Amino acid sequence: MALQQLTPEQVRDWSREQKDRWWLENVYRGDMAQLTLRSALTGFGLGGLLSVTNLYVGAKTGWTLGVGLTSVILAFALYRVFSRLGARDMTILENNCVQSIATAAGYMTMPLTSGIAAYMWATNVVLPLWQVTVFTIVLSVLGVLVAFPMKRRFINDEQHPFPEGRACGVVLDALYDRGAAAAGMLRAKALAVAAALAGGVSFVSGESYMRLIQERWLGRTTSWHLPSNLDAWYYWLVDKGYAPLPRLVGVDIRQLALSPTLDFAMIGAGGLMGIRAGSSLLLGAVLNFVFVAPVMIALGEIQPRAGSIAAGTAQFGRAHIVNNWSLWWGITMMVVASLVALFARPDVFVAAFRSLRRRSGSGQGQDVLRDIELPLPVSWIGVPLIGALGVWMLHEWFGVHWLLGALAIPLILVLAVIAASSTALTGITPSGSLSKIPQFTFGAIDPRTPATNLMTAVMSAEVASNASNLLMDIKPGYMLGAKPRQQAIGHVIGIVAGALAATPLFFLLFGLKNFDAGAGATVAETMVSDKFAFPAALQWKGVSDLVTAVFGGAAAGGLLTASIAWSMAIAGVAALVMEILRVRSNNRFPLAPLAIGLGVVVPPDSTLMMFVGSAGFWLAARIYGPRPQSRGHALWVDSQEPICAGLIAGAALIGIGDVLVRVFVLS
């Protein structure tokens, strides 16, 4: 059925009491099942599963993908099948509860692949698993407590769109419309087929799976697996002497990370990012690894980690090139672009500060929803208490001074309002931009201790981002008439699901379980590989190092060479110009400088696959977009997000399983 909503005039002129009463009488579905045992268990299971895929994608790309719509379609399909077997079908609000739980689980993985990883790199200390688990749960619960008071302002009163949340509500409404049920099952089937395809290829490509089957189970002395490198056939010809070895400035191009691989998870991620982000990522990778890095190698600014260029034995590798030189100009582009994007929208700040004061008449009168909203005292009491616990953790576990930790709490509230204003208007949560504010602020106060700028930023920026993302998730519940208190409980269930699923896997997947500092390895070397680049953590640590270089005095003077400084200056100016052009052209400028900078730190094979995914779905939209009644439109346009989610889930889960087989079975 058509979703009811207020007119712009009613939003502008009515008091919040009038709006709440209208919602209670026209939208609220108080007698419909919502947080039931089966919706809680389904959300818990899907949340744990999808948090794992987000951990995988975050470690590869630095981006956290929304999982709400994926969980909606999976739960819809699952219970539609059960209903055909005699079970009662899930209500629309039960499905919305599932996506609330799963979304909270997915978002709580953000600190693991960014600030917390960067802290462990900077200190070369692996935090105990239980500390990471407890700390991320505390941060996520704090995000819930911050989000629900803002819900009354941004959603109930000002009726902001929260575009992705609204889209999720529209999809839910359409799925439970009998006339659109077939379209919902088509999306579910598309997701399943995409997951099976990606998972099947990843399984055959998995070296550990194939060794287990062929050597352990079948008794063979050797095993074969499908090569993931698309150029493996060419280098077979090279080994046989039938083709020349491709080189740049005398270096084997594989040492410059120029070897494409087939990765369906990255194809799916690219489809969700869109053509502008995908092409900008590829441009950044090509600029760095095909042009800039080879020039710096030829000039002697980047030395090989082993071997000799003259003898043809030089060894570089992506991580060596990035960490020793390229990281700085890539980070500069990301920082400048994200800050310009944030401050170029004064309406965000106007809306943020306007929301800090009560509008005349909007908050006056009776609290009509007091019996179903999360009571405000829960947040007013909970934020100081949970915040104090977080400050204690910052001091005891990370060595942050009490006062600086305490200052992070009011900063959470300011950043949360800014983040929520951006998310409400554009659907984009400026997590990267917000993290720079506390990093530079607290880093200037205490530049010699990495924990100060890193962990205060995790505390403030991640909680603010989590709160604004949860508002995006609360929006479809408001549209469909859900009970706010039960949504809040669902978020906490999702947080526990994500923590229990993703945190242990974080230690297993990235080699931290058996890390031994005495063996000479570093945490960064252990975690970073050609498969997992941790771009977000690289950016966090890079900003931390930059803070040390700027504010740390003479001890940090040798950190930046002249060529690095010049590259940062050029990259900063380029990012400034491009971001201004993007803003002034109302998003019509074809390049995204933030993505160009990200393309420097993400492995080139991943950027290529993301470009392939974005270009493929862009082309499909150009072909089938003008034909809304065609089968191609239903599959490649309407089902784009389910297909991408299926590719990511299938490849990620099977890829994670391959690592676990190697760790627990083959070793």
N, C-alpha and C positions, 0 to 999 in steps of 0.2 A: 504494500500500500504506500501511498505518497506520504513522506515524512512531513509532519507539521512543523512550522517554524514561524517566528514572529516577523513582521514586516520591519524594514529599516526605521520607519517612523515610530513603531512601538518600542523598538530597542532604544531609540534615542529619547523618547518622551516618558516611558513608563518607569516607575520606581522598581527596585529589585523585588520588593514584596509583591507587586503586581505581576512581574514576570514569573516569580516562583509559584504564585497561585495559578497562573495560566498553565504552567508546566505540570503542576500537580493535577489539575483538572483535565487536561487534554493529552498529555504525553505519558505520564507516569503509569507503569503497569505493576501496581503493588501486589496483585494476586498471582503473578506469573513466577514460576520457579526460576531462580537465578544461581545463587551459590549453593548448589546441591553437592552431594558426595561425588556423583559421577562427573560433574563439571570441574570440581576441585581436583579429582584424580586425573582427569583428562588434561586439564591445564598444567598440572604438576609434571605429567609425563612429557607432554609436548614442549613445555617450557624448558625442561632439562635438555631435551633433544635439540631444540632450536638454539639454546644458549651455547651448546657445544659447537654448532655450525657457525654461530657468530664469533666465537673464540677463534675458530679456524680462519674465517675470512678476515677478522681484525688483525691477526698475526701476519697475514699475507698482504693486506691492502691498507691497513690503518683506519678503515672505515667500519662503522658498526651499522648493520642493515636492520631496518624494522622488520619484525617477525609477526606483527599483528594480523595482517591479511593472510599470511601463510597459515597461521594457526586457525583462523576462521574457516578457510577452505578445507583444511585437513579434518577439523572437528565436524564440519558439515557432512563431508563425504563419509567419515567413519560412522556417524550415527544414522546416516541415511541407509547405509548398508545394514547396520544392526536393526533398523526399523523393518527392513524387508525380511529379516529373520524372526520377527515377532516382538522385538523390543520397542519401547516407547521412544519416539523421535525426540531429539533435543530441542528445547524451546530456543527462540531467538536470543533471549537474555542469558540462558545457559551458555550458548555459543559465545556471546559477548564476554561472559565471565571467563571462559577458556582463553580468549585472546587477551584479556586483562592480565591473567596469570602468566601466560607465555610471554607477553611483551615485557613485563617486569623482569622475568628471568633473562630475557635477551639483553636488556639494557644494563643489567648489573655486571656484565662482563667487561664493560668499557675500561675501568681502571687497570684491569689485568694486562691488557696489551698496550697501555700507554704509560701513565704515571708510575704505577707500581713496578712495572718492568724497568723503566728508566731509573728508578731509585736503586734497584738491585744492581743495575749496571754501574751506576755512579759509585756505589759503596763496595761493589764486588762481594756482596753478602746475600745469600739466599735466605729469605724470610721463612720461618716455619709455616707449614701449610695451615695449621690451625689459626695462626695470627692473620694470615691473608684472608682466610675464610671469615673470621669474626669481623675483621676491619671492613671488608666489602659489604657484609650484611649490615653493619652499623651505618655505613655511608648510604646504602640503598634505603634503609628504613627512614633515615633522616630525610631523604628525598621525598618519600611518601608523606611524611609529616609536614614538609614545606609545601607540597603540591596542593593538598586539599583546601587549605585556607585560600590559596590563589584561585582555586576552582570557582569559588563563589563570585569572585570579581570577573575573571576572564571569560568564564563559560556562562554562569547563571545570569550575571548582570550585563556585561558588555557583549555577550554572544559572539565572541570571536570565532572565525571559521576553523582554525586548526586544520589546514587542508587535508593532510594525510589521514587524520582522525575522522574527518567528515567523509572522506572517500571510503573508509572502512565501514562506517555506519551505513552508507548508501549500499555498499556491497552486501552487508548483512541483511538489510531490508529486502534487497532484490532476491537473495538466496531463499528467503522464506516466503516469497511471493510465489504462489503455485505456478503462475505463468512463466516464471523465470527459473524454476527448479532445474530444468534441463540444461540451461546455461551454466548453472552452478556445478552440475555433475560433469559437464564438459571441461570446466576449469580444473576440477579435481582429477579427472582422467589425464589432462595435459600435464599436471604436476607429477602424477604417478609415472607416466611414461618418461618424462624428462629425468626424473630421479633414477628410474631403472636404467636408462641409457647411460647417464653419467656414472652411476654406480657400477654398471657392468664393465665399462671401459676402464674405470679406476681399479676394479678388481683384477682384470687381466694385466694391467700395468703394474700392479703391486708386487714388488720383488719379494717381500716377506710372504705374502699369500702363496705365490708360485713356488717358493722354496719349501714352504710347509707342505703343500700338496704333492709336488713332484719329488722332493728329496725325502721328506719325513714319511709321507703316507704311501707313495708309490715306489720308494726305494731307489730312485735314480741317483746317480752320482753328481749330476749337474741339473740346473733348472733354467727355463726360459721364461721371460716375461715380455709383454709388449713394450717396446721402447717408448717412453713418453716424449723424448726429443724428436721433433719432426724432421730434423736434418741428420738423423742417425745413418740413413742410407747414404748420404753424401760422404760422410766421414769413413764409411766402409770403403767407398771408392778411393778415398785419400789413402787409407791404410794399404790398399792393394796397389797403389801407384797409378791409378787411373784418372785422378783429378788432383789439381793443385790445392795446397792448404791455404785457405783465405786468411790474409793478414791485414792489419792496419798499423801503420808506423812500425812495421816489423814484428808485431805481436799477433799471435793466434787470436782470432776474433772471439773464440770461446773464453779466453782469459779476460775479455771485455764484456762478458756475460751476454754475448750476442748468439744465443742458441735457442730457438723457439721450442716450446713444449706445448703439448695438448693438455689443457686444464679446463674442464667443464665448469668448475666452480667459478673461475675467473670470467668465463664467458657469461655465466649467469649474473655475476656481479656487474659486468659491463652493461648488460641489458637493463639492469635497474638504474645504473648511473646516467645513461643517456649519451647521445652522440657527442655533445660538447665536452663533457668530462672525459669520455673515452678517447677522443682525438687529442685532447690536451695532455692526457697522461702519456700517450704515445709520442707526442711532440717532445715532452720533457725527457723521455727515455732516449729518443734519437739524438736530441741536442747533446745530452751528456755523454752517452756511451759511443756515439758514432763521430761526434765532432769535438766537443770540449775536452773530454778525458784524453783522447788520443793526442790532441795538441799539447796538453799539459805533460803527457808522457814524453813526447818528443822534446819538450823544453826542459825535461828533467825535474819538473815540479812534483810529479808522482813517480816515485821509485818502485821497482818491483819488490814484492816481499821475498822473492827467491829467484835465483837464476839470473840470466843476462839477456838483454835484448839483442846484442851483437851476436851471441851464440845461438839465438833462437830458442832459448830455454826460459825466458822470462815468465814468471808467474805473478799474476795480479789478482784476478777474481773480483766479483762485484763488491763484496763487503770491504775489501781492502781499498778499492778506488773510492767508494762512498765515504768510508770513515776517515780516510786520510786527506781528502780534498773536496769531493763533490758535495758532501753533506751540507756544507756551509751555504753555498749559493742556493741549493734546493730549499733549505730551511728559511733562508731570507725571503724567497718568493712566497712561501706559505705564510710566514708571519706577516709580511707587509700586506699581502692580498687579503688575509682574514681580518686584519685590523681595519684596513680601508673599507672593506665590505661592512664591517660592524658600524664604524663611525660615519659612513656615508649615508646612513639611514637615520636622520634625526627624528623621524616619526617613531622609531622604535624607542628612543630615549624619552621622547615626549610622552608616549603611551606608558612607558615604565614609571616615570615620575608622577604622571597623572594618577596612576593606579595606586600610588602610595598614599594619596589623600582621598578621603571619602567624598564622593560627589553628592551634592545637595539632593536629598530625597532618595538617593539610590539605595542607601543602607538603612533608612529609617523605617520604623514600623515593626510589625510582628515578624518573627522568624518563622515563616510558614513551614519550612522544611526541617525544623529542628529535630523531628523524630526520625528522620531518615538520613540526614547529612552526617558526616563524621563530626562529632562535637568539637567546636573550636578549642575548648580546654585541653583536648587530647594533644593538639598541636602546640598550644601555648605552654603547656607543661612538658610535653615530650621533646620539643626542639631543644630547650635548655638542658634537659637531662641527658638525652642521647648525644647532644653536642658536647656536653662536658665529658662524657665517656670517650668521644672521639678525640677531644683535646688531650685527655689522659693517655690515650694510645699514641698520639703524635709525640708526646714527650717521652713516654716510657719505652716505646718500641722503635722510634725513629730519631730521637734526640732533638726534637724541635722544642725551642724555649716555650715555657708556659704562656707567656704574654703573646707571642706570635701565634701560637695555636689558638688562643682565645680570640684574637683579632680575626681569625678565619671565619668565626661563626657569624658575626654581623655581615661580613663580606658575602657569605652564602646568600643572605636575603637580598642584597643588592644585585648580585649576579643572577639570582633566580628570576627576579623581576625583569631584568634585561633579556635573559634567555627566553622567558615565557612570552614576552612581547614580540620577539622575533619569530618564535615558533607559531604564535597565534596568527600572525599576519602572513607569513611566507611558508610555513611548514618546515623551515630550516632552523635547527638548533645550533648556534655558533659555538660548539664545544671547544674547538681549537682556538678560536679567538679569545674566549673567556679565560682559558688556562694561562694565556700570556700575561694577563693583568696581575694575578697574584704571583706568578713567577717573577716578573720584573719588580713588583712592589716589595715582596718579602726578600727577594734576592738582593735588592739594593740595600736592605737593612742588614742582612747577614750573607754576604756574597761568598764566603769561604766554606760554607756548609751546604752541600747539595741538598740534603734532606729538607732544609728550610724552605727553599723555593719549590721543590718538587712535591713534598707531601702536603704543604699548606694549599698548593694548587689542586692536588687531588681532593683534599677535603672540601674546598670551596667550589671550584669549577665543576667537578664531577657531580657533586650533590645538586648544584644548580641545574646542570644539564639533565640529570636524571629527573628532577622535579618537572622541568618543562616538557620532557619527553612523556612523562606520565600524564600530563595534562592532555597531550595529543591522544593518549589512550582513553582518558576519561570522557572525551568528547563524544565518541559513538554511544557510550552508555547513556549520556544525557539525551542524545537524539532519540534513543530507543526507549527511554523511560526506565532505566535501571536504577537500582537502589545504591546510592553512593557509598554507604557504609560497607556493603558487601563487596563493592569494587575495591575499597581500601584493604579489606581482609584478603581479597584475591591477590592484590599486589604483594602483600607480605608472603603469601604462599609461594608466589612466583619467585620472590627474592631467595627464599630457602631452596627452591628447586634449582635455580641457577647456580647458587653457591655450592650445593652438594654435587652438581653435575660438572660444572665448568672448572672449579678451583682444583680438585684433584687431577683433572685432565691437564690443566695448565702445567702442573709439575711433571707429569708423565710425558706429555707430548714434546716438551721443550728441554728434556734432559736434566731437569733440576732435582729429580728425586735422589740421584746418586752423585750430585755435584761435590767435588772435593777441591777446595781452594788450594790445598797443599800440593796438588798435582801440577800446578803451574797454569791451569786453564783459568779463564775469566768467565764470569756469568754471561757477559755479552757474547763471547765467542761460543759458549755452550748453546745459547738460545738462538742466535742468528745463524741462518743457513741460506743456501740458495733457494730453499723452499719457503722459509719463513723469514721475512725481512724486518718485521716489526717497525713499519714506517712511523706509526704514531709515537712509539717509544723513542725512536731515533730523534724525532722532532722535539719531544720533551727534554731529552738529555742534551740535544744541541742547544736549545734555548738556555738550559741550565749552565752549560759551558760558556755560552755567550754572556750570560750574566756575570760569571766569574771573570771572563776576559774584560768586560767593561768596568765592573765595580771592584774587582779583586786586587787591584794594585799591581805592583811590580812583579809579583809572583806569577801572574797570568800573562805577562807581556809576550812570551814566545808562543802562545797558543795559535795565533793567526799570522800566517805568512803574508807577504805582500801580494802574492797572486790570489790568495784566498780573500783578502780584504777587497781587492779590485773586483773579484767575481761577485762578492756580496753587494758591493755598491751598484754594479751594473744590473744584477738581478733585482735589487730593491727598486731601482728606478723603473725597470721594465714592468715589474709587478704593479707598481703605483699607476703607471700610465694605462696598462691594460685593464686594471680593476676600475679606474675612473671611466674608461671608455665603456666598460660593461654596464656600470651603473647609469651613465648618461644615456646609453642607448636602450635603456629598459630591458636589459638582458638579451639584446640582439647581437651583441659582440660575440663572435664565434669561438673565442678561446677563454679558458678559465685559468688564470695564473696560479691559483691554489693547486689545481690539478697538474699543471706543468711542473711545479715544485715537487709535488708528490711523485711524479713520474721519475724524478731523479733517484729517489730512495727505494721505490718499489722495483723488484726484479724486472728487467726488460721483457722476459718471456711472459710474465703476468700482465704487464701493460699491453702487450700485443694481443693476448687473449681477451682482455677487457675491451680493447678497441674492436675486436672481431664481434664480440657480443653486442656492443652498442651500435656498431654499424649494421649488423644483421637485422636487429629489431627496428632501427631507423629506416632501413630500406623496406622492410615489411610494412611499416606504417605508411610510407610513401605510396606503396603499391595498393594496399588494401584499405587504407584510411578512407579514401573517397567512396568505398563500397561497403557501407555499414551492414548490409543484409547478406553479405557473402560469407561463405564458410571460412575463407581465409581471414576475414576481419575477426570473426568469432575466435579463431585459433591464435592468430599472431598479434592481434591488437588487444582484444578484450582479455585474452589469457596470457598476455606477456608476463605479468608479475608471477602467476603460478608457474609458468614454464621456467622462469629464471630461478624462482625459489626451489623448484625441483632439481634443477641442475646443480645448484649450490649444495642442497642437502644431500643428494646422492653422492656427489664427488667428495664432499667434506667428510661424511660419516664413513665411507669406505676408506678414504685416505687416512683418517684417524685410526681405523681398525688395523690398517697395515702397519702403522707405527706400534700399536699395542701388541700385535702378533710378534713383531721383532723384539720388543722389550720383554714380554712375559713368556713367550713360547720358544723362540729361536735362540735367545740368549741364556 
